[in-house]
């Protein structure tokens, strides 16, 4: 997910050097029409460095992504598709001309250094907070509190019961995603990825505990997934037939449930979120995702970026479940290091592996993998604090 670095443990790893050509992670591959020189992907990780009042990327963003241009592919932090999408402090957007111009500086530098970079498009939906929205209630699929925590300008706050989005607002949101994708193209990105993971807008629509609608965007599996499929089609339109990336988290678990008397506004009187949390990876939810992933084959999706199950070690079976259902390239994420990343690619379960925490502390991660170097450990206390410390000051490894 984009709000937190979402891959392997921060513990350092070391091993004997392995010749570069013997490592599956260092072999080239294709994601749609993107040719990657290696399969070490930089995963999205929110870093809260867009301190400008208009949420414009800064020169630090240019340096940060430029330092990591050795990745086979960079996927940026989640980026707001509109002002209505905002739900986290100091995250950049891609809905204004100033933002587009600033992102162009990022893509120019990454390309000059031989890299490839796609922009992740994000909307928080009901996981936002009125503090982000000028006091207005956030919108969601239904008026059901997701029981999440939103990082506001004055710290983390509990979410509130949102508004149920009317159809016109859903249509506007789909158009916002499409416009943001066009802006990404104008900013020089090599593509875009749809943020459809965690507890945010699109997974809220996929979730029957939060989506109580009975119209075209809720009521059964097919209608709950319609928002994502409409967004994919809108986002792909500016790319002249090229597909887009989609990031999913079938195994996501979060949302502290309310008690049996918790009220839900607007037409669902007496309803409450079921005990066990709003997001629970039970078999019913996984079956919903089975159908969804199979349906992605009918839409312009160049790759599936899959967040696995959160366990002490990577759960390869969790990745393989969806590998069997999706016909295109798959990027695996969560808990991987060099050894497990090489193994999952060698087994054919994934085409590439993405890393977040490892890329935070190791801008030269591909080089360290190639030479068997020990990995540096990041400082979580600096993830969202702003400034250069813990962002652009991690050194490359020395001889």
Residue, then its C-alpha position, 0 to 999 in steps of 0.5 A: x500500500x502507499x500509505x506505509x512502506x509495505x515490503x520486507x522487514x527492515x533487518x539487514x541481510x547479507x550473503x555471499x556474492x552471486x554472479x549477476x547473470x545467475x540471479x532471476x531478479x536481474x534478468x530483463x522482462x517486459x511489462x506490456x510494452x515496457x522493457x525492464x532491464x531487471x525485475x527489481x521494482x521500486x514499490x510505492x511508499x508514501x513519504x509525505x515530502x510535498x510540503x507545498x500548500x498546493x501539494x507540488x512535488x519538490x526538488x527533493x522528489x527529483x533527487x529521491x527518484x533519480x537516486x533510485x533510477x537503477x530499479x527495473x521500474x519505479x512506481x511512485x508514491x500514491x498521488x492524488x487524482x483530485x482535491x476530493x481524493x486527499x486523505x494524508x498529509x503532504x502527499x503530492x497530486x497530479x491534478x494541477x498544472x504546477x503539479x504536472x510541471x514538477x512531475x516532469x522534472x522527476x521523469x526527465x531526471x529518471x529517464x536521463x539516468x536510464x530509468x523507467x517510472x510510472x505514476x500511481x493514482x490514489x483516492x482515499x474515499x471514506x478513509x479520509x477525514x474532514x480535516x483534509x476536506x475543508x470540514x466536509x465529510x468524505x465520500x464512500x460507497x455507503x454511509x458506513x464508517x471504515x474504522x481506519x485512522x487518517x493522518x491529518x495535519x494535526x496527527x492521526x485521527x479516527x475516521x468518521x461516517x462518510x457520505x454515500x457517494x451519489x452516482x454523479x459523484x462516482x462518475x466525476x471520480x472516474x473522470x478525475x482518474x482519467x484526467x489524472x492519467x492524461x496529466x501523467x502522460x503529459x508529465x512524461x511518465x511511462x505509464x500509470x498504476x491504479x491504487x486499488x489496495x488497502x482500506x481506500x476508495x476502490x477496495x471500499x467499493x469491493x467490500x460488502x461490509x462497506x458497500x451497501x449500495x443497491x445501484x449499478x455500483x453495489x449489491x453483488x460481486x459484479x456491481x461492486x467491482x464495476x468502479x475499479x473496472x470503469x476506472x481502469x478503462x478511463x485511466x487507459x484511454x489516454x495511452x493509445x491502446x496501452x494498458x495500465x498497472x493495477x495494484x490489489x491487496x486481497x489479503x488486507x485486514x484492518x478496521x476495528x469493528x464497532x460494537x453491535x449497537x454502532x449506528x450507520x447513517x443514511x438509510x441503513x438504520x441499525x446496521x453495524x460493521x460485522x465483528x472482526x474488522x471491516x477488511x477481513x481476508x475470509x474465503x468469501x472476500x478471497x472468492x470476490x477477488x478471484x472473480x475480479x482478477x479473472x475479469x482483469x483479463x478483459x480490460x486493458x491491464x498490462x500488469x497486476x501488482x499484488x500485495x501478498x499475505x502479511x506473514x513472517x516470510x513471503x507467502x508464495x501460495x498467496x501469490x500463486x492463487x492469483x497468478x493462475x487467474x491473471x494472464x499477464x505479468x505479475x509483480x509480487x510484493x510484501x516480505x521479500x528479500x534478495x533470496x526469496x525474490x529470486x526464488x519466486x521469479x525462478x519458480x515462475x510465480x511472479x515476473x518481478x518483485x517490488x520492494x519498498x522499505x529496502x529501496x528507502x534505505x538502499x537507493x542502489x538496491x539493484x547494485x547491492x543485489x548484484x554484488x551480494x552487498x549487505x543492505x542498510x536499515x531504514x529509520x521508520x521515525x523519518x518516513x513521514x517527517x518531511x525534510x531531507x533526513x531519511x529521504x535523500x541522504x541514504x548513501x550508496x554502498x561503498x567498496 
